[in-house]
Amino acid sequence: MAINKRTEFSEDTRTLADFSKALAHPARLAILQTIAERGECICGEIVEVLPLAQATVSQHLRELKEIGLIKGEIEGKKSCYCIDWNRLREFETDLTSFFENLKRNQGILREDCCR
């Protein structure tokens, strides 16, 4: 029986990994940029701007919504999306902290490592 090793990592590490995974596709980055530029977007507007099918955009929107980077509301037959700026700032803080922790260890390692 397979054991889920994910639980062996801290909640912070798992959350950062989930955020990073959500942003690991260029289409999702482009979708976030489009929503940010417009303030909010209806899924069909995103399809008009990006070279992606409606179903593909919907799938990427679902991924972004599940992690909490965007919020969505149904307006009639359409779904309107906006960025959850508080959640985005949380991710930014967590990512900055992660890199700062890595840099703290920089002096410990040899400069010529792996050359």
N, C-alpha and C positions, 0 to 999 in steps of 0.2 A: 504494500500500500504506500503510495507516494505521500510524503510529508510536505506541507507547504512551508518552505523555508522563509517566506516573506515575513512571517510573524516573528522571526528571530531578530528582525531589525526594529529600531525604534520607530515610534509613530511619526516623529518628525522626518526621519529618513524615508519612510514609506510615502508620506504626503509629498515630499519634495520629488520623489521618483514619479508619483502619479501626475503631478503638475508637469514635470519635464516630459513625460510620455505624451501628455495632451498637446504639448507644443512641438513635438518631434516631427510633425508633418507639415510641409510647406503650405498645404492648402489651409490648415487650421491657422497658421500665422497670417496668411492672406485674408482669411475670414475675419480674424480679430482686427487687422488693420482696416478693413472695409467698414466694420461696425464702428470702430473708433473715429474714423474720418467722418462718418455720417451721423454719429451720435446714437443712432439706432437703425436697425435694418429689418426689412421683411425678407424672408428666405428667398423669394423670387427676385428681389433686387440684387442679392449676392450672386445668384445664378447668372444674371445679366452681366455682371462685372467680371466674374471669374470663369475660366474655361472648364467648368465642371457641370455635370448633370445635376438636376434637381435632387435626385436620390442621394448622390454623393455629398452634396452640400448638406442635406438633412442629416446624414450620418455623421459628418464632421461637427455639425452644430450640436448634435446629441452628445458627442464626446466632450465638447467644451462645456456644455450645460451640466453634465454629470459631475465634472470636477469643480464646477461652481464659478468658472471664469466668465460665463455669460448667464443672463437671465432671459427667460422668454415668456411672452404673454400671447394668448390666442386672441386675435382680433377678427371676428367673423370666421372666414375660411383660411385666414392667413395667420402666421406666427411672426411676431415682432420680437427682435432680440436686441439686448443692450449689454454692454460690459459691466460686470460687477466689479467696480473699481476698488472696493474694500478688499475683496478676495484677491484681486490682482496685486494690490500693495502687500498683502500677506505673503504671496508667492515671491515678490521682489525682495522683501525683507529676509525670507528664509533662504533664498538663493544667494543673496549678498552675504549672509552669515556663513553659509556653507563655504563660499570662496574665501572669505576672510579666515576661516578655520584652516583651510588648506594652506594659505599663504603663511600662517603662523609657523607651520612646519617646514617652510622653505629653507630657513637657515640651518636646520638640522641635517639636511641632505647635502651631499657633495655637489658642487656646481657641475662637475664633469660626469655626473651619473649617466650611464647608458650611451656614452659617446664612443 
